[in-house]
Amino acid sequence: MVSLEDKILGYVRDNYCSSSESDDGAGGDDDKGCMASNPTVSTSAELPPRTAETSNGGSSVNTGPKGVLEDWRLYKQMKCKEDLERDKKLVEAAKRLCIIQQPVEDEEKVFAELENDNELLKQFAQKRMKELDQKYGHQNSASYGHVFELNHREDMLNAVDVDSAVTTIFVHIYEDEAQGCAAMDECFQALAESYPQFKFCRLRASAVGMSREFRKAGLPTLQAYKNKDLVLNFVRIIDYLGDEFETVDVERFLIE
């Protein structure tokens, strides 16, 4: 009989995903069948370590999630430079407004320039939201807005069989002590507030009997279900995002 862990992750025993703590061969055929029926599973064993390959011109030549993340890091570097320029404008504005006593119309012009910078950031955020909605959106008016805790395997199965028919379900499989899980919790909360049309959930691995080996080596795991199908599955996602990541990193990862 295929375990819940196998059903959810489509993973064989050798890849940390058996719900049994023993090393016997029971369930081997089921595990292989599960792997074959779920080709969408991505694991750190299937992908090489993240590298930052660049062309002679310095631009990224990576493709897929790793390449996208490298492009995203480059964007953040550029954004940091823009922030420095904005800080410089603030200093200049302070000097002009507080020392030289500029007229009111000049003051309004200075702050209008700063507001334009913020408007560009808003436009970028709206673009990301539109892209995510186009990829995972459903034609429904449901609104969630916070992270739901799945306490039992029945909650998980209900989320997949029922909820994913009306909206996309994002699931963070976690343990409190696992590296990266606290950061992913924060990202999920922010994303749930930004995208209330989707349902964001968290599932404690031990609550549904996932193996000790998986809890040690496979977390945090990020999944997405749409129309009862597993459309996204990344085991130990810190292998892709790094040990330190923010909401924008997860958002970009989901889009690509």
VMD Tcl script that draws the C-alpha trace (Angstrom):
set ca {
  {0.00 0.00 0.00}
  {1.39 3.39 -0.98}
  {1.93 5.67 2.02}
  {0.68 9.25 2.24}
  {4.26 10.42 2.03}
  {4.67 8.59 -1.29}
  {1.35 9.88 -2.59}
  {2.17 13.49 -1.73}
  {5.78 13.55 -2.85}
  {5.98 10.82 -5.47}
  {9.32 9.86 -3.99}
  {11.01 6.47 -3.51}
  {12.44 5.22 -0.22}
  {16.05 5.91 -1.20}
  {15.21 9.60 -1.53}
  {14.17 9.98 2.11}
  {10.44 9.69 1.56}
  {9.30 6.41 3.12}
  {6.93 6.84 6.05}
  {8.44 3.73 7.67}
  {11.52 4.05 9.85}
  {12.64 0.49 9.03}
  {15.03 -0.49 6.24}
  {13.10 -3.53 4.98}
  {12.04 -3.88 1.37}
  {8.29 -3.65 1.94}
  {6.47 -1.28 -0.39}
  {9.32 -1.16 -2.92}
  {7.07 -1.84 -5.90}
  {4.58 0.81 -4.78}
  {7.35 3.36 -4.40}
  {8.57 2.72 -7.93}
  {5.08 2.99 -9.29}
  {4.55 6.26 -7.50}
  {7.74 7.70 -8.92}
  {6.76 6.66 -12.41}
  {3.30 8.17 -12.13}
  {4.53 11.51 -10.84}
  {7.13 12.89 -13.24}
  {6.82 16.43 -11.91}
  {8.87 15.80 -8.78}
  {12.08 17.81 -8.58}
  {14.78 16.94 -6.07}
  {18.21 18.25 -5.27}
  {19.61 14.91 -6.46}
  {18.20 15.45 -9.95}
  {19.66 18.91 -10.42}
  {23.31 19.99 -10.20}
  {24.41 22.50 -7.55}
  {23.53 26.11 -8.30}
  {26.18 27.88 -10.32}
  {26.46 31.42 -11.59}
  {27.56 30.97 -15.21}
  {27.93 34.14 -17.21}
  {28.78 35.01 -20.75}
  {31.70 37.21 -21.74}
  {29.39 40.19 -21.52}
  {28.54 39.39 -17.89}
  {24.89 38.45 -18.41}
  {23.43 35.21 -17.14}
  {23.24 32.30 -19.54}
  {21.47 29.93 -17.14}
  {17.99 28.69 -17.98}
  {15.25 27.28 -15.78}
  {14.72 28.10 -12.09}
  {18.45 28.45 -11.32}
  {18.99 30.84 -14.18}
  {15.95 32.85 -13.19}
  {17.22 33.11 -9.62}
  {20.60 34.31 -10.88}
  {18.85 36.95 -13.01}
  {16.83 37.89 -9.95}
  {20.00 38.36 -7.90}
  {21.35 40.62 -10.61}
  {18.12 42.59 -10.48}
  {18.44 42.99 -6.72}
  {21.99 44.28 -7.17}
  {20.69 46.84 -9.65}
  {17.87 47.68 -7.25}
  {20.45 48.25 -4.49}
  {22.19 50.75 -6.75}
  {18.86 52.48 -7.36}
  {18.27 52.63 -3.60}
  {21.64 54.33 -3.14}
  {20.70 56.88 -5.78}
  {17.39 57.49 -4.04}
  {19.15 57.98 -0.70}
  {21.43 60.47 -2.40}
  {18.36 62.34 -3.64}
  {16.98 62.40 -0.09}
  {20.19 63.92 1.23}
  {20.18 66.51 -1.53}
  {16.52 67.24 -0.84}
  {17.23 67.72 2.86}
  {20.06 70.12 2.09}
  {17.94 72.15 -0.29}
  {14.82 72.21 1.86}
  {16.36 72.69 5.29}
  {19.40 74.84 4.53}
  {18.64 76.79 1.38}
  {14.93 77.16 2.13}
  {13.62 76.31 -1.35}
  {10.21 77.65 -2.42}
  {7.17 75.42 -2.01}
  {6.98 74.55 -5.72}
  {10.60 73.27 -5.65}
  {9.82 71.17 -2.59}
  {6.89 69.58 -4.37}
  {9.09 68.83 -7.38}
  {11.68 67.05 -5.23}
  {9.16 64.80 -3.54}
  {7.38 64.15 -6.83}
  {10.65 62.67 -8.13}
  {10.85 60.37 -5.12}
  {7.24 59.32 -5.56}
  {8.00 58.42 -9.18}
  {10.63 55.97 -7.91}
  {8.05 54.36 -5.64}
  {5.59 54.22 -8.53}
  {8.08 52.21 -10.55}
  {8.37 49.75 -7.68}
  {4.59 49.49 -7.49}
  {4.41 48.81 -11.22}
  {7.00 46.07 -10.89}
  {5.07 44.47 -8.00}
  {1.83 44.62 -9.98}
  {3.52 42.95 -12.93}
  {4.69 40.09 -10.68}
  {1.18 39.70 -9.28}
  {-0.32 39.54 -12.76}
  {2.18 36.91 -13.88}
  {1.52 34.73 -10.84}
  {-2.23 35.05 -11.29}
  {-1.98 34.11 -14.97}
  {-0.02 30.97 -14.11}
  {-2.04 29.70 -11.14}
  {-5.32 31.63 -11.28}
  {-8.85 30.16 -11.31}
  {-12.10 31.77 -12.35}
  {-13.46 32.19 -8.85}
  {-14.13 34.88 -6.28}
  {-12.68 33.05 -3.27}
  {-10.60 35.09 -0.85}
  {-8.33 33.63 1.83}
  {-5.64 36.10 2.91}
  {-3.81 34.06 5.55}
  {-1.92 30.77 5.99}
  {-3.95 27.68 6.92}
  {-2.55 24.92 9.12}
  {-3.18 21.37 7.90}
  {-3.17 19.31 11.10}
  {-4.00 15.85 9.77}
  {-3.55 13.84 6.60}
  {-7.29 14.20 6.02}
  {-6.82 17.98 5.92}
  {-4.15 17.57 3.27}
  {-6.23 15.20 1.16}
  {-9.22 17.52 1.44}
  {-7.10 20.48 0.32}
  {-5.96 18.53 -2.74}
  {-9.27 16.88 -3.65}
  {-11.66 19.74 -2.84}
  {-9.94 23.10 -2.44}
  {-7.60 22.79 -5.41}
  {-10.64 22.42 -7.67}
  {-11.58 26.05 -6.99}
  {-8.19 27.69 -6.38}
  {-4.50 26.87 -6.45}
  {-3.19 25.44 -3.17}
  {0.38 26.20 -2.10}
  {1.73 23.92 0.62}
  {4.82 24.39 2.79}
  {5.83 21.08 4.40}
  {7.90 21.94 7.46}
  {9.33 21.20 10.87}
  {10.05 24.05 13.26}
  {13.70 23.12 13.71}
  {14.44 22.50 10.01}
  {16.68 25.06 8.33}
  {14.78 27.47 6.10}
  {11.30 26.65 7.40}
  {10.96 29.77 9.56}
  {11.91 31.96 6.59}
  {9.43 30.15 4.36}
  {6.70 30.66 6.96}
  {7.29 34.42 6.82}
  {7.27 34.38 3.02}
  {4.03 32.37 2.94}
  {2.32 34.83 5.27}
  {3.34 37.77 3.09}
  {2.30 35.96 -0.10}
  {-1.05 34.94 1.41}
  {-1.80 38.59 2.13}
  {-0.66 39.71 -1.33}
  {-2.52 36.95 -3.19}
  {-5.78 36.29 -1.30}
  {-7.21 34.47 -4.33}
  {-4.85 31.55 -3.62}
  {-4.85 29.31 -0.55}
  {-1.52 29.03 1.28}
  {-1.13 26.15 3.74}
  {1.53 24.65 5.97}
  {1.81 20.98 6.91}
  {4.03 19.61 9.67}
  {5.84 16.57 8.26}
  {5.71 14.62 11.52}
  {1.95 15.20 11.86}
  {1.30 12.98 8.84}
  {3.91 10.34 9.61}
  {6.68 11.34 7.22}
  {9.94 9.57 7.93}
  {12.73 10.89 10.13}
  {15.11 10.74 7.18}
  {12.86 12.96 5.11}
  {12.33 15.40 7.98}
  {16.10 15.74 8.32}
  {17.02 16.01 4.64}
  {13.93 17.02 2.65}
  {12.62 20.20 4.29}
  {11.39 22.74 3.58}
  {9.31 21.33 0.73}
  {7.20 23.61 -1.46}
  {4.24 22.25 -3.43}
  {1.37 23.61 -5.50}
  {-1.85 21.83 -6.46}
  {-4.24 22.99 -9.18}
  {-7.38 21.14 -10.25}
  {-6.31 18.19 -8.04}
  {-2.97 17.89 -9.84}
  {0.48 18.43 -8.38}
  {1.89 21.22 -10.57}
  {4.90 22.23 -8.46}
  {7.04 20.13 -6.14}
  {10.45 21.15 -4.78}
  {12.01 19.11 -2.00}
  {14.52 20.97 0.20}
  {13.91 24.25 -1.58}
  {16.88 25.93 0.10}
  {18.99 24.05 -2.44}
  {17.42 26.35 -5.03}
  {16.84 29.59 -3.08}
  {19.85 29.44 -0.78}
  {19.89 29.57 3.02}
  {18.74 33.20 3.12}
  {15.79 34.23 0.97}
  {12.95 36.72 1.02}
  {9.37 36.90 -0.20}
  {10.39 38.36 -3.56}
  {12.68 35.37 -4.13}
  {9.88 32.87 -3.50}
  {7.46 34.94 -5.58}
  {9.84 34.99 -8.53}
  {10.49 31.26 -8.12}
  {6.76 30.51 -8.29}
  {6.32 32.62 -11.40}
  {9.09 30.89 -13.31}
}
mol new
graphics top color blue
foreach p $ca { graphics top sphere $p radius 0.5 }
foreach p [lrange $ca 0 end-1] q [lrange $ca 1 end] { graphics top cylinder $p $q radius 0.2 }
display resetview
